Amino acid sequence: MKALDVTTPYQITDYNELSPLQQKLVDEAKDATFRAYAPYSKFKVGAAIALDNGEIIVGSNQENAAYPSGTCAERSACYYAHARYPEAKFTAIAVAARGTDDRWLTVPASPCGACRQALVEYETLAGHNVEVLLVGEKDIYIIPSVRALLPFAFTEF
């Protein structure tokens, strides 16, 4: 038997160290949290995806009393992005969340497994890494690719 480790590379930075595009994604993701419909969990998430055509598409979580009929912010944004611009490739995504106390999370929230899998699909479609920005109250985590968040992704069958 051979033992191996899986690691996730990431950087921790703050808003002022980001590029103008990264700052715009963070701003858009944070703004999208205010359009979340989360009457049950009170956990409000926003996502912003940069496309290679210059567009930025946002999404927010949308809950439903018939759980799990709602959708997460990341999937809301990625499905709309591809439906609206099917030829455009994803280049980056930012995710921001406010907790049940309506404050920004101290530690950034990471996409759920279903969202990671959906985003890997679009990263594969893009043919290159899609940068992930996870936004906290002060710190922003920069992950070089969606696949780094889901190292054993289901991509072939």
Buried (B, 14 or more C-beta within 10 A) or exposed (E): EEEEEEEBEBEEBEEEEBEEBBBBBBBBBBBBBEBBEBEEBEBBBBBBBBBEEEEBBBBBBBBEEEEEEBBBBBBBBBBBBBEEBEEBBBBBBBBBBBBEEEEBBEEBBBBEEEBBBBBBBBBBEBEEBBBBBBBBBEBBBBBBBBBBBBEEBEEEE
